Amino acid sequence: MSTAGHSSAAPRRGLDLTPFRGLRYAPDRVGSLAAVTSPPYDVVVRPDGLHHLQSADPHNIVRLILPQAGGPAARNAQAAATLRRWLAEGVLAADPEPGLYVYEQSDGDGLLQRGLIGALRVSDPDEGVVLPHEDVMPHVVADRADLMRATCANLEPLLLTYRGNGSAAATTVILERAVEQPPLLATTTEDGFRHRLWSITDPGDVAKIQADLSQHQALIADGHHRWATYRRLRAEHPSPSPWDFGLVLLVDTARYPLRVRAIHRLLHGLPVAEALSALDGLFRVRRLEAVLPAALEALAEAAEESNAYLLAGDGAFHLVDRPDPALLARTVPADHPEAWRTLDATVLHATLLEHVWHIPEDDPSRIAYIHDTAATVAKAEHDGGTAVLMHPVREDVVRDLARQGVTMPRKSTSFGPKPASGLVLRVLDV
């Protein structure tokens, strides 16, 4: 099976997006396309969300991206065997020719996002082509690398953004022309999002897109761990090889702005009362007599003036803000730009987690990172832990820090809408 081309042995100045033969579900072999899709692996709330997806269809993509077995090696072997079986049975089939894929998402509230899915040349941060903005957890990178090695595949695209040159840019013109044609697939998932996919295979169109994108750099919006995994796997294989490229969705946010949401923290084994008592004299703490939407509004107002968080898990919401300046001076590293030192995520990790609550940020037995606000609160109340609800960071702040080479604390942002997993995969021939 052919994959991304390898004509660019030398690094190009900007983004190098190449066509590939996408692997897609055969509609007549699955219950529905919606039933075999999943959110990205790190958004699935385990275990209830995982079980729901597994029961939706026996061929749901979650069986590849989050395989369930006795241990890591067994899980990865199971995913590889499942992928081979689905290929042999015709559940998944490769498109006849390489292409760049136009991917569209829309919802009932007027949101419309379009971008290009392709195989992007993997680059290092010092090249300034793909800009990370968050740190990664080594154990997660190792886990994703083991899965990709076992399956020899990029199972889901990560999300990158760039700032295009307007409606006359070649990429925009070709993309908008493509969506006037009948799509390769169209489905609506249970979250209400409609997904459509087209393929651009004309060599002239592909060349124009590549020339346009070569002028741009991109920001990783979602998928830092997968990008770090691509870099690790590229280093393991002599170039040129299919591992020089990784599967991405590239969105022009000058034309299609993303939504930026927060990622919340669930602190295991730390009751709310204990978390609050440790803050005495260090932060202002106010108990809110409010339901979740009103509490989040109060958080947004407080976040305009200082670092602010909502703590939950005991049936109430507690607004925590106005940290003691002396505490910040002692705990927040001074060798970073002001914009980084004042981030809510920075203060949370450097001050609250490390110095006040003594919780390691990369210990999954002590802390979980959850995208869904209500789910974070519900889990804290069920488990007797503490939910720390965050206010989102603006995209321009993220991009400015990334351009300075400054990474934010891990899991600081959640850009969306995220691409659904399971619509198009990339298998590597090695």
ABEGO torsion letter per residue (X at the ends): XBBBBAABABBBABBBBBBBBBBBBBAAABABAAAABBBBAAABBOAAAAAAAAAABAABAAAAABBBBABAAAAAAAAAAAAAAAAAAGABBBBABBBBBBBBBBBAAGBBBBBBBBBBBBBBAAAGABBBABBBBAAAAAAAAAAAAAAGBBABBBBBBBBBAEAABAAAAAAAAAAABBBABBBBBAAGBBBBBBBBABAAAAAAAAAAAAABBBBBABGAAAAAAAAAAAAABBOBBAAABBBBBBBBAAABBBBBBBBBBBBBGBBAAAAAAAABGABBBBBBBBBAAAAAAAAAAAAAABBBBBBBGAGBBBBBBGBBAAAAAAABBAABBAAAAABAAAAAAAAAAAAAAGBBAABAAABBBBABAAAAAAAAAAAGBBBBBBBBBBAAAAAAAAAAGBBBBBGABBBOBBBBBGABBBBBBX
